[in-house]
Amino acid sequence: MIFNKAAAYSHRAAVKNKAFKISWSVIRAVIIFGLCFDILYPFFVKSMTMLMSQNDLVDATVNLFPREFSMYYIRATYRAMNYLSSAANTFFVAITTSLLQLIVCTAAGYGFARFKFKGRGLFFAFVLLALLIPPQVYATPLYLYFRFFGVQEIAYIKLTDGILPYFILSLTGLGLRNGLYIFLMSQFFKGMPHELEEAAYIDGYGPVKTFFKIMLPNTMNMMIAVFVLSFSWQWTDVFYSNLF
């Protein structure tokens, strides 16, 4: 009798556990489907829109799927943008700026994480503040700074209408979302064991050699993540491209 009760209880527990797993699988599938739909739906709408004919685009009864597929807008946009040249220029700016940001943010993140110096907390607070201030706040003084680059009314040059502002901002740690990259690299370096540096110092390495020989090889994953984020945001940036 006791054995039968134990077996029944075990069977009910197994059934409940299986029901919970099935329910959670269904809920998880619905959440994943919703997220995928939310991400892919705008892309699908834009893809259908670019394949519409001129009549379909102005027809209010055509909602999503075109009645007549056409390559007219794709060809017109390709010619109007001079697409190959524009894509090559964008790729050059994005890849160069991303590499500069990666170098500067990795070095700055290592300095904040591993070295103690006066004003470190204040400077790191400025880094975090850069994450919160929207670029529209300082757009006008930033434009004027590069429009009259140098000492105003004495000697200055015009750097707008070119790509030099991108490189200067990236080299000085003030580029697009540089604060985020410095914060990410700093947090990653903080999580690395101090024994790595101590062993390197015992072997006669200095801070610079330790950074390049020991620390950098262990941060490749984070560096790749920062580079991908930087490149994707630079590629899709319209704020600085309109400003400069």
BELFENQUI-V286275 format. One record per residue. SS is DSSP state (alpha for helix, beta for strand, coil for the rest). PSI is psi in radians with two decimals (* if undefined). NEAR is the number of other ideal C-beta (glycine too) atoms within 8 Angstrom. Layout:
# BELFENQUI-V286275
((SS PSI NEAR) (SS PSI NEAR))
This chain:
# BELFENQUI-V286275
((coil -0.78 4) (alpha -0.66 5) (alpha -0.71 6) (alpha -0.70 7) (alpha -0.75 8) (alpha -0.72 8) (alpha -0.71 8) (alpha -0.74 8) (alpha -0.74 8) (alpha -0.67 8) (alpha -0.76 8) (alpha -0.70 8) (alpha -0.69 8) (alpha -0.70 8) (alpha -0.77 8) (alpha -0.73 8) (alpha -0.72 8) (alpha -0.71 8) (alpha -0.68 8) (alpha -0.74 8) (alpha -0.72 8) (alpha -0.75 8) (alpha -0.78 8) (alpha -0.62 8) (alpha -0.71 8) (alpha -0.80 8) (alpha -0.77 8) (alpha -0.70 8) (alpha -0.71 8) (alpha -0.73 8) (alpha -0.79 8) (alpha -0.73 8) (alpha -0.73 8) (alpha -0.73 8) (alpha -0.77 8) (alpha -0.72 8) (alpha -0.75 8) (alpha -0.59 7) (alpha -0.75 8) (alpha -0.38 8) (alpha -0.84 8) (alpha -0.66 7) (alpha -0.72 8) (alpha -0.74 8) (alpha -0.79 9) (alpha -0.66 8) (alpha -0.72 8) (alpha -0.65 11) (alpha -0.70 8) (alpha -0.26 8) (coil 0.10 10) (beta 2.69 14) (coil 3.02 11) (alpha -0.66 8) (alpha -0.70 8) (alpha -0.60 12) (alpha -0.56 10) (alpha -0.02 6) (coil 2.05 8) (coil -0.36 4) (coil -0.25 4) (coil 1.94 11) (coil -1.01 4) (coil -0.97 5) (coil 2.24 6) (coil 2.57 11) (coil -0.56 8) (coil 2.01 8) (beta 2.40 7) (coil 2.58 11) (coil 0.26 7) (alpha -0.88 8) (alpha -0.56 10) (alpha -0.80 9) (alpha -0.72 8) (alpha -0.73 8) (alpha -0.70 9) (alpha -0.77 8) (alpha -0.74 7) (alpha -0.62 6) (alpha -0.20 7) (coil 1.07 7) (alpha -0.79 8) (alpha -0.77 6) (alpha -0.75 7) (alpha -0.72 9) (alpha -0.69 8) (alpha -0.74 8) (alpha -0.76 8) (alpha -0.72 9) (alpha -0.73 9) (alpha -0.81 8) (alpha -0.78 11) (alpha -0.79 11) (alpha -0.69 9) (alpha -0.80 10) (alpha -0.70 15) (alpha -0.71 12) (alpha -0.73 9) (alpha -0.76 12) (alpha -0.70 15) (alpha -0.78 13) (alpha -0.87 8) (alpha -0.77 13) (alpha -0.58 15) (alpha -0.79 13) (alpha -0.76 9) (alpha -0.73 13) (alpha -0.67 17) (alpha -0.69 13) (alpha -0.77 8) (alpha -0.60 14) (alpha -0.56 11) (alpha -0.27 7) (coil 2.47 7) (coil 2.15 3) (coil 2.79 5) (coil 2.33 3) (coil 0.15 6) (alpha -0.77 10) (alpha -0.67 6) (alpha -0.79 7) (alpha -0.66 9) (alpha -0.54 10) (alpha -0.64 8) (alpha -0.64 8) (alpha -0.80 13) (alpha -0.61 10) (alpha -0.56 9) (alpha -0.40 10) (alpha -0.42 10) (alpha -0.51 5) (coil 2.10 8) (coil 2.54 4) (alpha -0.36 10) (alpha -0.40 6) (alpha -0.70 6) (alpha 0.38 8) (alpha -0.80 10) (alpha -0.91 6) (alpha -0.54 7) (alpha -0.72 10) (alpha -0.80 11) (alpha -0.59 8) (alpha -0.74 8) (alpha -0.40 14) (alpha -0.63 9) (coil 1.16 9) (beta 2.04 9) (beta -2.61 8) (beta 1.94 6) (coil 2.53 6) (coil 0.06 3) (coil -1.13 6) (beta 2.08 4) (beta 2.80 9) (beta 2.78 5) (coil 2.06 9) (coil -0.05 11) (coil 3.02 9) (coil 0.55 4) (coil -3.03 7) (coil -0.07 7) (alpha -0.66 8) (alpha -0.62 12) (alpha -0.83 13) (alpha -0.67 11) (alpha -0.78 10) (alpha -0.69 11) (alpha -0.70 14) (alpha -0.49 8) (coil 0.11 7) (coil 0.40 10) (coil 0.28 7) (coil -2.98 11) (coil 2.00 13) (coil 0.50 10) (alpha -0.58 15) (alpha -0.69 11) (alpha -0.75 9) (alpha -0.70 15) (alpha -0.73 14) (alpha -0.77 12) (alpha -0.79 13) (alpha -0.66 18) (alpha -0.79 14) (alpha -0.61 10) (alpha -0.75 12) (alpha -0.60 14) (alpha -0.54 7) (coil -0.14 5) (coil 2.49 10) (coil 2.45 4) (coil -0.30 6) (alpha -0.46 6) (alpha -0.81 11) (alpha -0.69 11) (alpha -0.73 8) (alpha -0.66 8) (alpha -0.70 12) (alpha -0.65 9) (alpha -0.62 6) (coil 0.00 6) (coil 0.15 4) (coil 2.56 9) (coil 3.13 5) (alpha -0.71 6) (alpha -0.82 6) (alpha -0.63 9) (alpha -0.70 13) (alpha -0.82 11) (alpha -0.62 8) (alpha -0.57 9) (alpha -0.90 12) (alpha -0.82 13) (alpha -0.79 11) (alpha -0.40 7) (alpha 0.00 8) (alpha 0.30 13) (alpha -0.67 8) (alpha -0.80 6) (alpha -0.64 10) (alpha -0.70 12) (alpha -0.74 8) (alpha -0.77 9) (alpha -0.74 15) (alpha -0.75 11) (alpha -0.77 8) (alpha -0.79 11) (alpha -0.79 15) (alpha -0.77 11) (alpha -0.69 8) (alpha -0.61 10) (alpha -0.68 12) (alpha -0.65 9) (coil 0.13 6) (coil 2.36 9) (coil -0.25 5) (alpha -0.97 10) (alpha -0.57 10) (alpha -0.68 7) (alpha -0.58 6) (alpha -0.76 8) (coil * 13))
